[in-house]
């Protein structure tokens, strides 16, 4: 069993696994240092391997019909879960009503519950009373800290002298966080000290040591919290590279994001995540996805920094279509394109190494 911060966990993702609304579960199935993920709940894929369903590569994480099925499977085994983690990421971050029954049932077993949604479990007096009775813990990852614990922008970011990269995207739910982690791990494998700065609840759940949750942070403190996370990573880890996870996309109608990261994180370069088969913003039919050249131009004008790579999300593509799509992007933009999830990060790591600060 791998080492983890918070032990064995079962991920709740009923009806959403392998869809954009399951991206928190996807991140945890692919990688997390916080939990040892021992299963996923989604009745649609019960009996299947989560890695096989998600990426076509088995990883030994079973998918269960429901909580009871998971408990029966692990009874008497060392991998019995200690936590239920909500792996849903629906639009607006709302918790489905049916999920509360599973949460209460897990707490009856004495399990801890972690949720990254906007519906705070700690506001539910019944669940809070149950947690007290059973001696378990509820954590609402998106719950904003008290204002006296938040940071305002100071300009200290200008002291950070290592390479800073922002992984931004042309849309929401497009793989920015996954690419960020793959790059961090690739840089570490290449012998460099690399740190991830998380900007969403899933990155924290995956164990990002330096994190803030941008979409629930009070607006006055967003820039300061981004700066504080980057500066803290630099001060405490002395890294060669800091990789900053992006949120939303610059021109997404519901999740406009990236400007704060450019303004406060002040990256040296941008890596842009793109899904060639998307033509409309995720979840918003009729809202045309701005073209790749338009988005590159907007980012470079706003930041004064270069987009040095395009990382490809191969959703709705066959494997044999990926390499030609990367070439087409490079032909169109003059920028190298990589699919790090499918082919690994070595070529992107080499590109980053060539841009390290001397």
Buried (B, 14 or more C-beta within 10 A) or exposed (E): EEEBEBBBBBBBBBBBBBBBBBBBBBBBBBBBBBBBBBBBBBEBBBEBBBBBBBBEEEEEBBBBBBBEBBBEBBEEEEBBBBBBBBBBBBBEBEBBEEBBEBBBBBBEBEBBBBBBBBBBBBEBEEBEEBBEEBEBEBBBBBBBBEEEEBBEBEEBBEEBEBBBBBBBBBBBBBBBBBBBBBBBBBBBEBEBEBBBBBBBBBBBBBBBBBBBBBBBBEEEBBBBBBBBBBBBBBEEBEBBBBBBBBBBBBBBEEBBBBBBBBBBBBBBBBBBBBBBEBEEBBBBEEBEBBEBEEBBEBBEEEBEBBBBBBBBBBEEBEEEEBBEBBEEBBEBBEBBBBBBBBBBBEBBBEBBBEBEEE
